[in-house]
Every structure is written in structure tokens, then in C-alpha cells.
Amino acid sequence: MDYISDEFIEIYGESFLNSYDAIYDDFFKGFNSVVEKAIKIVPSKNGKFIDAFCKYCKKTLKIYVKNSLIENSTKKLVPLVFNHQDHALLLYIDTNFVVRSAEIIAISG
């Protein structure tokens, strides 16, 4: 989302919503290519997909982890909660983006 937001502001400017032209359907047609590009490049540029096994579902899940989560952590094992169906996984990920531990946790509410 950060990439898309930055590109949007660069192309249309910060005051685009104040413009009368912004209400027309075709105003954003040219932005489709930016979104398509973001879908292709941003996942590999800003993070990585990791595999995490859910003991509850008995399935391996692909989970996207932002680089900044790992890089900005002060811990060797970075905790990450991933909501999944009616439960969540508490993952501990090392600096090489490898899941070292996973626990099933309940979701309240």
C-alpha cells in the first residue's frame, strides 16, 4: 500500500481530491498500470513470503512478512500474529525469515 500511495501522489498530486475532475470514472484509468506493477514488484521488494504450518488446520500457509518487521526488531526471534480463519498463529521468525516456532492462539470477540 505504501508503494501505491506514493506513486499515486507522484502522478496525481496531493490535491487531486479537491479537483472536480476526480469524480469522473476515467480519471484513474492510467493508474491501473501502477497497481499492476505494484502487485508484481512490491512483494519481493518490501518483504518475503514464508511458509508456516498451522497445526490446527494441518495446512502450510504462505504468509507475507514485511522486511521492516524483521529489520527493525530488537529481538532475534520476531513475534508475528497471523489471523487465520477462526484462530490465529503466533509465529516466531528469525532474521533469515525462517519460522522457528508457531503456536495456535484464540481470537477474542
MARSE-261824 format. One record per atom (N, C-alpha, C): x, y, z; atom name. Coordinates in steps of 0.001 Angstrom, whole numbers, always signed. Layout:
// residues N
rec xx = X yy = Y zz = Z atom = CA
...
***
This chain:
// residues 109
rec xx = +813 yy = -1193 zz = +0 atom = N
rec xx = +0 yy = +0 zz = +0 atom = CA
rec xx = +859 yy = +1260 zz = +0 atom = C
rec xx = +1995 yy = +1213 zz = +690 atom = N
rec xx = +2869 yy = +2386 zz = +715 atom = CA
rec xx = +3338 yy = +2742 zz = -694 atom = C
rec xx = +3726 yy = +1720 zz = -1455 atom = N
rec xx = +4194 yy = +1939 zz = -2819 atom = CA
rec xx = +3085 yy = +2567 zz = -3668 atom = C
rec xx = +1903 yy = +2009 zz = -3593 atom = N
rec xx = +778 yy = +2511 zz = -4387 atom = CA
rec xx = +441 yy = +3939 zz = -3989 atom = C
rec xx = +422 yy = +4214 zz = -2706 atom = N
rec xx = +123 yy = +5561 zz = -2227 atom = CA
rec xx = +1161 yy = +6571 zz = -2723 atom = C
rec xx = +2429 yy = +6225 zz = -2614 atom = N
rec xx = +3492 yy = +7123 zz = -3074 atom = CA
rec xx = +3394 yy = +7393 zz = -4566 atom = C
rec xx = +3161 yy = +6344 zz = -5358 atom = N
rec xx = +3032 yy = +6507 zz = -6804 atom = CA
rec xx = +1811 yy = +7351 zz = -7153 atom = C
rec xx = +723 yy = +7148 zz = -6436 atom = N
rec xx = -500 yy = +7893 zz = -6684 atom = CA
rec xx = -268 yy = +9388 zz = -6469 atom = C
rec xx = +360 yy = +9725 zz = -5351 atom = N
rec xx = +628 yy = +11134 zz = -5052 atom = CA
rec xx = +1573 yy = +11725 zz = -6089 atom = C
rec xx = +2563 yy = +10935 zz = -6517 atom = N
rec xx = +3503 yy = +11435 zz = -7516 atom = CA
rec xx = +2812 yy = +11731 zz = -8849 atom = C
rec xx = +1880 yy = +10874 zz = -9244 atom = N
rec xx = +1199 yy = +11038 zz = -10534 atom = CA
rec xx = +123 yy = +12124 zz = -10475 atom = C
rec xx = -716 yy = +12088 zz = -9432 atom = N
rec xx = -1885 yy = +12962 zz = -9403 atom = CA
rec xx = -1747 yy = +14176 zz = -8492 atom = C
rec xx = -777 yy = +14173 zz = -7615 atom = N
rec xx = -605 yy = +15296 zz = -6692 atom = CA
rec xx = -1492 yy = +15144 zz = -5469 atom = C
rec xx = -1124 yy = +15842 zz = -4420 atom = N
rec xx = -1849 yy = +15714 zz = -3156 atom = CA
rec xx = -3233 yy = +16352 zz = -3179 atom = C
rec xx = -3460 yy = +17264 zz = -4070 atom = N
rec xx = -4744 yy = +17969 zz = -4080 atom = CA
rec xx = -5736 yy = +17396 zz = -5093 atom = C
rec xx = -5504 yy = +16167 zz = -5545 atom = N
rec xx = -6361 yy = +15593 zz = -6592 atom = CA
rec xx = -7825 yy = +15484 zz = -6170 atom = C
rec xx = -8086 yy = +15201 zz = -4900 atom = N
rec xx = -9469 yy = +15031 zz = -4466 atom = CA
rec xx = -10237 yy = +16348 zz = -4462 atom = C
rec xx = -9551 yy = +17449 zz = -4401 atom = N
rec xx = -10207 yy = +18751 zz = -4437 atom = CA
rec xx = -10573 yy = +19161 zz = -5852 atom = C
rec xx = -10126 yy = +18387 zz = -6803 atom = N
rec xx = -10371 yy = +18692 zz = -8202 atom = CA
rec xx = -11730 yy = +18145 zz = -8634 atom = C
rec xx = -12438 yy = +18917 zz = -9417 atom = N
rec xx = -13734 yy = +18474 zz = -9947 atom = CA
rec xx = -13562 yy = +17257 zz = -10841 atom = C
rec xx = -12449 yy = +17180 zz = -11566 atom = N
rec xx = -12199 yy = +16068 zz = -12487 atom = CA
rec xx = -12062 yy = +14735 zz = -11780 atom = C
rec xx = -11753 yy = +14722 zz = -10497 atom = N
rec xx = -11514 yy = +13480 zz = -9759 atom = CA
rec xx = -12773 yy = +12634 zz = -9630 atom = C
rec xx = -13940 yy = +13192 zz = -9879 atom = N
rec xx = -15170 yy = +12416 zz = -9717 atom = CA
rec xx = -15521 yy = +11605 zz = -10967 atom = C
rec xx = -14846 yy = +11828 zz = -12080 atom = N
rec xx = -15143 yy = +11101 zz = -13297 atom = CA
rec xx = -14533 yy = +9706 zz = -13251 atom = C
rec xx = -15249 yy = +8726 zz = -13809 atom = N
rec xx = -14812 yy = +7336 zz = -13787 atom = CA
rec xx = -13477 yy = +7113 zz = -14481 atom = C
rec xx = -13216 yy = +7807 zz = -15560 atom = N
rec xx = -11996 yy = +7552 zz = -16323 atom = CA
rec xx = -10779 yy = +8322 zz = -15794 atom = C
rec xx = -10943 yy = +9082 zz = -14724 atom = N
rec xx = -9845 yy = +9867 zz = -14171 atom = CA
rec xx = -8662 yy = +8994 zz = -13768 atom = C
rec xx = -8932 yy = +7800 zz = -13248 atom = N
rec xx = -7881 yy = +6932 zz = -12717 atom = CA
rec xx = -7457 yy = +5825 zz = -13676 atom = C
rec xx = -7931 yy = +5837 zz = -14909 atom = N
rec xx = -7600 yy = +4769 zz = -15856 atom = CA
rec xx = -6104 yy = +4553 zz = -16001 atom = C
rec xx = -5342 yy = +5605 zz = -16076 atom = N
rec xx = -3900 yy = +5493 zz = -16238 atom = CA
rec xx = -3196 yy = +4906 zz = -15029 atom = C
rec xx = -3864 yy = +4862 zz = -13914 atom = N
rec xx = -3254 yy = +4352 zz = -12688 atom = CA
rec xx = -3288 yy = +2830 zz = -12612 atom = C
rec xx = -4081 yy = +2184 zz = -13456 atom = N
rec xx = -4157 yy = +716 zz = -13470 atom = CA
rec xx = -2788 yy = +88 zz = -13655 atom = C
rec xx = -1963 yy = +659 zz = -14507 atom = N
rec xx = -635 yy = +88 zz = -14759 atom = CA
rec xx = +245 yy = +177 zz = -13515 atom = C
rec xx = +75 yy = +1214 zz = -12711 atom = N
rec xx = +846 yy = +1349 zz = -11472 atom = CA
rec xx = +442 yy = +257 zz = -10489 atom = C
rec xx = -850 yy = +0 zz = -10375 atom = N
rec xx = -1336 yy = -1039 zz = -9470 atom = CA
rec xx = -848 yy = -2407 zz = -9937 atom = C
rec xx = -929 yy = -2670 zz = -11235 atom = N
rec xx = -449 yy = -3949 zz = -11769 atom = CA
rec xx = +1043 yy = -4126 zz = -11509 atom = C
rec xx = +1814 yy = -3067 zz = -11673 atom = N
rec xx = +3252 yy = -3123 zz = -11404 atom = CA
rec xx = +3493 yy = -3396 zz = -9918 atom = C
rec xx = +2742 yy = -2745 zz = -9063 atom = N
rec xx = +2902 yy = -2930 zz = -7616 atom = CA
rec xx = +2644 yy = -4367 zz = -7210 atom = C
rec xx = +1636 yy = -4969 zz = -7799 atom = N
rec xx = +1306 yy = -6360 zz = -7477 atom = CA
rec xx = +2461 yy = -7276 zz = -7837 atom = C
rec xx = +3195 yy = -6928 zz = -8889 atom = N
rec xx = +4315 yy = -7766 zz = -9328 atom = CA
rec xx = +5592 yy = -7522 zz = -8536 atom = C
rec xx = +5933 yy = -6241 zz = -8274 atom = N
rec xx = +7255 yy = -5966 zz = -7705 atom = CA
rec xx = +7286 yy = -5738 zz = -6203 atom = C
rec xx = +6220 yy = -5227 zz = -5632 atom = N
rec xx = +6275 yy = -4858 zz = -4220 atom = CA
rec xx = +6478 yy = -6046 zz = -3296 atom = C
rec xx = +5789 yy = -7169 zz = -3497 atom = N
rec xx = +6026 yy = -8270 zz = -2552 atom = CA
rec xx = +7494 yy = -8679 zz = -2445 atom = C
rec xx = +8211 yy = -8755 zz = -3544 atom = N
rec xx = +9609 yy = -9165 zz = -3470 atom = CA
rec xx = +10522 yy = -8015 zz = -3041 atom = C
rec xx = +10096 yy = -6798 zz = -3262 atom = N
rec xx = +10908 yy = -5627 zz = -2919 atom = CA
rec xx = +10813 yy = -5280 zz = -1429 atom = C
rec xx = +9632 yy = -5392 zz = -853 atom = N
rec xx = +9397 yy = -4928 zz = +514 atom = CA
rec xx = +9228 yy = -6035 zz = +1544 atom = C
rec xx = +9289 yy = -7273 zz = +1120 atom = N
rec xx = +9092 yy = -8364 zz = +2066 atom = CA
rec xx = +9290 yy = -9709 zz = +1408 atom = C
rec xx = +8947 yy = -10736 zz = +2152 atom = N
rec xx = +9098 yy = -12101 zz = +1653 atom = CA
rec xx = +7909 yy = -12940 zz = +2082 atom = C
rec xx = +7625 yy = -13970 zz = +1300 atom = N
rec xx = +6638 yy = -14951 zz = +1698 atom = CA
rec xx = +7342 yy = -16045 zz = +2477 atom = C
rec xx = +6751 yy = -16412 zz = +3596 atom = N
rec xx = +7289 yy = -17502 zz = +4390 atom = CA
rec xx = +6259 yy = -18610 zz = +4462 atom = C
rec xx = +6709 yy = -19809 zz = +4743 atom = N
rec xx = +5811 yy = -20943 zz = +4951 atom = CA
rec xx = +5650 yy = -21164 zz = +6447 atom = C
rec xx = +4399 yy = -21290 zz = +6883 atom = N
rec xx = +4121 yy = -21560 zz = +8291 atom = CA
rec xx = +3077 yy = -22665 zz = +8359 atom = C
rec xx = +3361 yy = -23662 zz = +9147 atom = N
rec xx = +2430 yy = -24779 zz = +9280 atom = CA
rec xx = +1446 yy = -24494 zz = +10403 atom = C
rec xx = +152 yy = -24618 zz = +10084 atom = N
rec xx = -902 yy = -24445 zz = +11075 atom = CA
rec xx = -1283 yy = -25825 zz = +11594 atom = C
rec xx = -983 yy = -26085 zz = +12856 atom = N
rec xx = -1285 yy = -27385 zz = +13458 atom = CA
rec xx = -2785 yy = -27609 zz = +13591 atom = C
rec xx = -3540 yy = -26526 zz = +13713 atom = N
rec xx = -4993 yy = -26629 zz = +13849 atom = CA
rec xx = -5636 yy = -27080 zz = +12542 atom = C
rec xx = -5255 yy = -26449 zz = +11435 atom = N
rec xx = -5816 yy = -26759 zz = +10113 atom = CA
rec xx = -5064 yy = -27891 zz = +9410 atom = C
rec xx = -3873 yy = -28148 zz = +9899 atom = N
rec xx = -2987 yy = -29134 zz = +9280 atom = CA
rec xx = -2635 yy = -28742 zz = +7840 atom = C
rec xx = -2355 yy = -27430 zz = +7660 atom = N
rec xx = -2005 yy = -26897 zz = +6349 atom = CA
rec xx = -793 yy = -25985 zz = +6458 atom = C
rec xx = -14 yy = -25941 zz = +5384 atom = N
rec xx = +1073 yy = -24984 zz = +5297 atom = CA
rec xx = +546 yy = -23723 zz = +4624 atom = C
rec xx = +757 yy = -22599 zz = +5274 atom = N
rec xx = +257 yy = -21312 zz = +4772 atom = CA
rec xx = +1408 yy = -20469 zz = +4256 atom = C
rec xx = +1153 yy = -19713 zz = +3207 atom = N
rec xx = +2100 yy = -18715 zz = +2701 atom = CA
rec xx = +1712 yy = -17391 zz = +3354 atom = C
rec xx = +2648 yy = -16814 zz = +4085 atom = N
rec xx = +2381 yy = -15573 zz = +4817 atom = CA
rec xx = +3403 yy = -14532 zz = +4385 atom = C
rec xx = +2915 yy = -13354 zz = +4029 atom = N
rec xx = +3784 yy = -12260 zz = +3602 atom = CA
rec xx = +4279 yy = -11509 zz = +4835 atom = C
rec xx = +5603 yy = -11349 zz = +4931 atom = N
rec xx = +6214 yy = -10641 zz = +6050 atom = CA
rec xx = +7020 yy = -9471 zz = +5501 atom = C
rec xx = +6712 yy = -8276 zz = +5980 atom = N
rec xx = +7438 yy = -7089 zz = +5531 atom = CA
rec xx = +8868 yy = -7117 zz = +6062 atom = C
rec xx = +9801 yy = -6699 zz = +5227 atom = N
rec xx = +11209 yy = -6623 zz = +5625 atom = CA
rec xx = +11375 yy = -5778 zz = +6883 atom = C
rec xx = +10652 yy = -4671 zz = +6951 atom = N
rec xx = +10806 yy = -3747 zz = +8074 atom = CA
rec xx = +10466 yy = -4393 zz = +9411 atom = C
rec xx = +9549 yy = -5355 zz = +9414 atom = N
rec xx = +9209 yy = -6041 zz = +10655 atom = CA
rec xx = +10428 yy = -6755 zz = +11222 atom = C
rec xx = +11169 yy = -7428 zz = +10361 atom = N
rec xx = +12352 yy = -8164 zz = +10783 atom = CA
rec xx = +13523 yy = -7212 zz = +11027 atom = C
rec xx = +13745 yy = -6302 zz = +10093 atom = N
rec xx = +14897 yy = -5395 zz = +10167 atom = CA
rec xx = +14832 yy = -4440 zz = +11353 atom = C
rec xx = +13647 yy = -4013 zz = +11743 atom = N
rec xx = +13502 yy = -3037 zz = +12822 atom = CA
rec xx = +13332 yy = -3665 zz = +14200 atom = C
rec xx = +13325 yy = -4960 zz = +14247 atom = N
rec xx = +13139 yy = -5641 zz = +15522 atom = CA
rec xx = +14429 yy = -5627 zz = +16338 atom = C
rec xx = +14264 yy = -5533 zz = +17637 atom = N
rec xx = +15409 yy = -5616 zz = +18545 atom = CA
rec xx = +15601 yy = -7041 zz = +19053 atom = C
rec xx = +14725 yy = -7941 zz = +18609 atom = N
rec xx = +14771 yy = -9326 zz = +19076 atom = CA
rec xx = +15340 yy = -10240 zz = +17998 atom = C
rec xx = +15968 yy = -11333 zz = +18427 atom = N
rec xx = +16487 yy = -12310 zz = +17467 atom = CA
rec xx = +15364 yy = -13129 zz = +16847 atom = C
rec xx = +14328 yy = -13396 zz = +17621 atom = N
rec xx = +13127 yy = -14051 zz = +17107 atom = CA
rec xx = +11988 yy = -13053 zz = +17175 atom = C
rec xx = +11461 yy = -12710 zz = +16022 atom = N
rec xx = +10440 yy = -11667 zz = +15917 atom = CA
rec xx = +9055 yy = -12309 zz = +16013 atom = C
rec xx = +8232 yy = -11878 zz = +16977 atom = N
rec xx = +6877 yy = -12426 zz = +17073 atom = CA
rec xx = +5952 yy = -11775 zz = +16047 atom = C
rec xx = +5097 yy = -12590 zz = +15453 atom = N
rec xx = +4123 yy = -12105 zz = +14481 atom = CA
rec xx = +2836 yy = -12889 zz = +14680 atom = C
rec xx = +1722 yy = -12182 zz = +14821 atom = N
rec xx = +421 yy = -12838 zz = +14924 atom = CA
rec xx = -246 yy = -12769 zz = +13561 atom = C
rec xx = -655 yy = -13925 zz = +13077 atom = N
rec xx = -1328 yy = -14024 zz = +11786 atom = CA
rec xx = -2729 yy = -14586 zz = +12011 atom = C
rec xx = -3757 yy = -13745 zz = +11784 atom = N
rec xx = -5139 yy = -14210 zz = +11916 atom = CA
rec xx = -5468 yy = -15151 zz = +10780 atom = C
rec xx = -6068 yy = -16267 zz = +11148 atom = N
rec xx = -6340 yy = -17312 zz = +10155 atom = CA
rec xx = -7640 yy = -18008 zz = +10526 atom = C
rec xx = -8649 yy = -17839 zz = +9687 atom = N
rec xx = -9973 yy = -18410 zz = +9913 atom = CA
rec xx = -10488 yy = -18018 zz = +11288 atom = C
rec xx = -10801 yy = -18968 zz = +12162 atom = N
rec xx = -11363 yy = -18641 zz = +13477 atom = CA
rec xx = -10319 yy = -18704 zz = +14597 atom = C
rec xx = -9057 yy = -18662 zz = +14213 atom = N
rec xx = -7963 yy = -18704 zz = +15182 atom = CA
rec xx = -6792 yy = -17894 zz = +14617 atom = C
rec xx = -5695 yy = -17907 zz = +15315 atom = N
rec xx = -4515 yy = -17169 zz = +14846 atom = CA
rec xx = -3261 yy = -17988 zz = +15131 atom = C
rec xx = -2219 yy = -17658 zz = +14398 atom = N
rec xx = -918 yy = -18274 zz = +14625 atom = CA
rec xx = +1 yy = -17224 zz = +15223 atom = C
rec xx = +685 yy = -17595 zz = +16273 atom = N
rec xx = +1738 yy = -16761 zz = +16823 atom = CA
rec xx = +3040 yy = -17367 zz = +16323 atom = C
rec xx = +3698 yy = -16646 zz = +15425 atom = N
rec xx = +4924 yy = -17130 zz = +14802 atom = CA
rec xx = +6127 yy = -16409 zz = +15393 atom = C
rec xx = +7218 yy = -17123 zz = +15492 atom = N
rec xx = +8493 yy = -16527 zz = +15865 atom = CA
rec xx = +9423 yy = -16727 zz = +14673 atom = C
rec xx = +9828 yy = -15612 zz = +14081 atom = N
rec xx = +10577 yy = -15633 zz = +12824 atom = CA
rec xx = +11984 yy = -15099 zz = +13072 atom = C
rec xx = +12991 yy = -15807 zz = +12552 atom = N
rec xx = +14365 yy = -15345 zz = +12748 atom = CA
rec xx = +14753 yy = -14312 zz = +11691 atom = C
rec xx = +15968 yy = -13818 zz = +11763 atom = N
rec xx = +16412 yy = -12752 zz = +10861 atom = CA
rec xx = +16593 yy = -13215 zz = +9422 atom = C
rec xx = +16524 yy = -14528 zz = +9191 atom = N
rec xx = +16580 yy = -15080 zz = +7833 atom = CA
rec xx = +15188 yy = -15424 zz = +7300 atom = C
rec xx = +14159 yy = -14933 zz = +7988 atom = N
rec xx = +12764 yy = -15163 zz = +7601 atom = CA
rec xx = +12376 yy = -16642 zz = +7691 atom = C
rec xx = +12933 yy = -17327 zz = +8655 atom = N
rec xx = +12591 yy = -18729 zz = +8885 atom = CA
rec xx = +11744 yy = -18806 zz = +10153 atom = C
rec xx = +10618 yy = -19525 zz = +10073 atom = N
rec xx = +9763 yy = -19710 zz = +11238 atom = CA
rec xx = +10443 yy = -20703 zz = +12169 atom = C
rec xx = +10726 yy = -20266 zz = +13376 atom = N
rec xx = +11399 yy = -21122 zz = +14364 atom = CA
rec xx = +10417 yy = -21755 zz = +15334 atom = C
rec xx = +9235 yy = -21154 zz = +15467 atom = N
rec xx = +8223 yy = -21696 zz = +16358 atom = CA
rec xx = +6866 yy = -21142 zz = +15945 atom = C
rec xx = +5824 yy = -21934 zz = +16198 atom = N
rec xx = +4456 yy = -21497 zz = +15887 atom = CA
rec xx = +3501 yy = -22047 zz = +16928 atom = C
rec xx = +2588 yy = -21209 zz = +17361 atom = N
rec xx = +1586 yy = -21613 zz = +18344 atom = CA
rec xx = +208 yy = -21199 zz = +17853 atom = C
rec xx = -790 yy = -21995 zz = +18195 atom = N
rec xx = -2184 yy = -21642 zz = +17903 atom = CA
rec xx = -2682 yy = -20762 zz = +19057 atom = C
rec xx = -3312 yy = -19657 zz = +18713 atom = N
rec xx = -3895 yy = -18804 zz = +19746 atom = CA
rec xx = -5335 yy = -18480 zz = +19373 atom = C
rec xx = -6149 yy = -18294 zz = +20406 atom = N
rec xx = -7565 yy = -17982 zz = +20210 atom = CA
rec xx = -7716 yy = -16496 zz = +19874 atom = C
rec xx = -8794 yy = -16206 zz = +19157 atom = N
rec xx = -9135 yy = -14822 zz = +18838 atom = CA
rec xx = -10347 yy = -14428 zz = +19681 atom = C
rec xx = -10246 yy = -13312 zz = +20361 atom = N
rec xx = -11335 yy = -12842 zz = +21209 atom = CA
rec xx = -12271 yy = -11970 zz = +20398 atom = C
rec xx = -13568 yy = -12099 zz = +20672 atom = N
rec xx = -14532 yy = -11204 zz = +20031 atom = CA
rec xx = -15264 yy = -11811 zz = +18994 atom = C
***
